[in-house]
Amino acid sequence: MTQDDQRLRERLEQGLDELGLETRPGTGDALMSLLALLHKWNRAYNLTAIRAPEDMVSRHLLDSAVVAPHVTGSSLLDVGAGPGLPGLVLAILAPERQVTLLDSNGKKVRFQRQAVMELGLTNVTPVQARVETFAGPDAGYDEVISRAFASLGDFVSLSARLVADGGRWLAMKGPTVEDELSGLPEDVAPVASHELRVPFEPGQRRLVILERTASTQGRH
């Protein structure tokens, strides 16, 4: 391991420790492999505007991992996953969870597939499609997450049919997310809002968790 790799590994492990995440043996290796692959592909395919590996640790790996304590379902759909974030990180942290990565951009989905293959992830399914045309499983997903996909109202409306009865939306947003709450469908309401503190990042993030109101459960 080079000195640069060691420094990145220490930054990642410090961040995971600050988040209070208990990791399995091999988790750190898998996340470092994902980082290396993302950095390699990014130089050729421009997957993300973040170039420096140390920034990728905080803005991609840790920014994805910060929501892990709030993801509880056995099946997760990552809408507008881009190069697979947060879905790939959440799948590495919880191998028992089935994660579907959905994005319409071909080069980003090709990266997702390469990462799944190289990391040997058996719980991840990359899909190239627009959310409007993606059918999904008949029963829907326990949880649908979005990191930077669309406004809150559009995210919920476009993915409504993909959420299982009793399922939830998890929206990773900036500090002004309250401005978007008025755009929600009338049968969907926020049930929790969590401030997210990402190690090494000064900005604020929020996670808004939404559910269908009780009177509409089972009637969508």
C-alpha positions in Angstrom: 0.0 0.0 0.0 1.4 3.4 -1.0 1.6 6.3 1.4 -1.3 8.0 -0.5 -3.4 4.9 -0.2 -2.6 4.6 3.5 -3.6 8.2 4.0 -6.9 7.7 2.2 -7.6 4.5 4.2 -7.0 6.4 7.5 -9.3 9.2 6.4 -12.0 6.7 5.5 -11.7 4.7 8.7 -11.7 7.9 10.8 -14.8 9.0 9.0 -16.6 5.7 9.5 -15.6 5.8 13.2 -17.0 9.3 13.6 -20.3 8.2 12.0 -20.4 5.4 14.6 -20.7 2.7 12.0 -19.7 -0.9 12.9 -18.2 -2.5 9.8 -17.6 -6.1 8.9 -14.2 -7.5 8.0 -13.4 -6.5 4.5 -15.7 -3.5 4.4 -12.9 -1.0 4.4 -11.1 -3.0 1.6 -14.3 -3.0 -0.5 -14.8 0.8 0.0 -11.2 1.5 -0.9 -11.5 -0.6 -4.0 -14.7 1.3 -5.0 -12.8 4.6 -4.5 -9.9 3.4 -6.6 -12.2 2.3 -9.4 -14.2 5.5 -9.3 -11.0 7.6 -9.5 -9.7 5.5 -12.4 -12.9 5.7 -14.4 -13.5 9.4 -13.6 -10.3 10.4 -15.4 -11.6 8.9 -18.6 -15.4 9.1 -18.4 -16.1 12.2 -16.2 -18.5 10.5 -13.9 -18.3 13.1 -11.2 -17.0 16.7 -10.9 -15.0 15.7 -7.7 -11.5 14.8 -8.8 -9.3 14.4 -5.8 -9.5 11.0 -4.1 -9.4 12.6 -0.6 -12.5 14.6 -1.5 -14.1 11.5 -2.9 -13.7 9.8 0.5 -15.8 12.5 2.2 -18.1 13.7 -0.6 -18.9 10.3 -2.0 -18.1 7.4 0.4 -18.8 9.1 3.7 -21.7 11.2 2.3 -23.3 8.0 1.3 -22.5 6.1 4.5 -23.9 8.8 6.7 -27.5 7.6 6.0 -26.8 3.9 6.7 -28.3 4.0 10.2 -31.6 5.2 8.8 -31.9 2.6 6.0 -33.8 -0.4 7.5 -35.6 -2.2 4.7 -34.4 -5.4 3.0 -34.8 -4.0 -0.5 -33.6 -0.5 -1.6 -34.0 1.3 -4.9 -31.5 4.1 -5.5 -33.1 6.5 -8.0 -30.8 8.6 -10.1 -27.9 6.7 -8.7 -25.3 8.2 -11.0 -22.1 6.1 -10.6 -23.9 4.2 -7.8 -24.0 6.5 -4.9 -25.3 6.1 -2.2 -26.4 2.6 -3.3 -23.1 0.9 -3.8 -21.8 2.1 -0.4 -25.0 1.1 1.4 -24.8 -2.3 -0.3 -21.2 -2.8 0.9 -22.1 -1.8 4.4 -25.1 -4.2 4.5 -24.5 -7.3 2.2 -27.9 -8.7 3.4 -29.8 -5.9 1.7 -30.8 -6.1 -2.0 -30.0 -2.9 -3.7 -31.1 -1.7 -7.2 -29.2 1.1 -8.8 -31.3 3.1 -11.4 -29.9 5.7 -13.8 -30.5 6.6 -17.4 -26.9 7.5 -18.2 -25.2 4.7 -20.0 -21.6 5.4 -19.0 -22.6 5.7 -15.3 -24.5 2.4 -15.4 -21.5 0.8 -17.1 -19.4 1.9 -14.2 -21.9 0.5 -11.8 -21.8 -2.9 -13.5 -18.0 -2.9 -13.5 -17.9 -2.1 -9.8 -20.4 -4.9 -9.1 -18.3 -7.3 -11.0 -14.9 -6.2 -9.6 -16.1 -6.0 -6.0 -18.0 -9.3 -6.3 -21.2 -7.7 -5.0 -24.0 -10.3 -5.2 -26.7 -8.0 -3.7 -26.6 -5.2 -6.3 -28.5 -4.9 -9.6 -27.7 -2.0 -11.9 -30.5 -0.9 -14.3 -30.2 1.6 -17.1 -33.7 3.2 -17.4 -35.6 6.4 -16.7 -37.6 6.2 -13.5 -40.7 7.0 -15.4 -40.4 3.8 -17.5 -38.9 1.4 -14.9 -41.3 -1.3 -13.9 -39.6 -2.6 -10.8 -40.8 -5.7 -8.8 -44.5 -6.3 -8.4 -44.4 -5.8 -4.7 -42.3 -2.7 -4.9 -39.3 -1.7 -2.7 -39.2 -1.3 1.0 -37.3 1.9 0.6 -36.5 4.3 -2.3 -33.6 6.7 -1.8 -32.3 9.7 -3.7 -29.2 11.7 -3.2 -29.4 14.4 -5.8 -32.1 13.3 -8.2 -34.8 16.0 -8.3 -37.1 18.1 -6.2 -38.8 16.4 -3.3 -42.2 16.5 -5.1 -40.8 15.1 -8.4 -38.9 12.4 -6.6 -42.0 11.1 -4.8 -44.4 11.5 -7.7 -42.1 9.7 -10.2 -41.3 6.8 -7.9 -44.6 6.4 -6.1 -45.6 3.2 -7.8 -42.2 1.7 -6.9 -42.7 1.9 -3.2 -44.1 -1.1 -1.4 -47.1 -0.9 0.9 -45.8 0.5 4.1 -42.6 1.5 2.4 -40.7 4.8 2.7 -38.9 7.4 0.7 -35.5 8.6 1.9 -34.4 12.0 0.4 -30.9 13.3 0.9 -31.2 17.0 0.6 -29.5 20.3 1.4 -30.4 22.5 4.4 -33.2 24.3 2.4 -35.3 21.2 2.0 -38.2 22.7 3.9 -38.9 24.9 0.9 -39.8 21.7 -1.1 -42.3 20.2 1.3 -45.2 22.1 -0.2 -44.6 20.3 -3.5 -45.4 16.8 -2.0 -48.5 14.9 -3.1 -51.3 15.3 -0.6 -51.1 11.6 0.3 -47.4 11.6 1.3 -46.0 13.3 4.4 -42.6 13.5 6.1 -42.3 11.4 9.2 -38.7 12.3 10.2 -36.0 14.8 9.3 -32.4 14.2 10.4 -29.5 16.5 10.2 -26.5 14.7 8.6 -23.0 15.6 9.6 -20.5 14.2 7.1 -16.9 14.0 8.4 -14.5 16.5 6.8 -17.3 18.4 5.2 -18.5 21.8 6.5 -21.8 22.0 4.7 -25.1 20.8 6.1 -27.2 17.9 4.8 -30.6 16.6 5.7 -32.3 13.3 5.3 -36.1 13.6 5.0 -38.0 10.3 5.4 -41.5 10.2 3.9 -44.4 7.8 4.0 -47.9 7.5 2.6 -50.5 8.8 5.0 -52.3 6.0 6.9 -55.6 6.6 5.0 -54.0 5.8 1.7 -51.9 2.8 2.6 -52.8 -0.1 0.3 -54.8 2.0 -2.1 -52.1 3.3 -4.5 
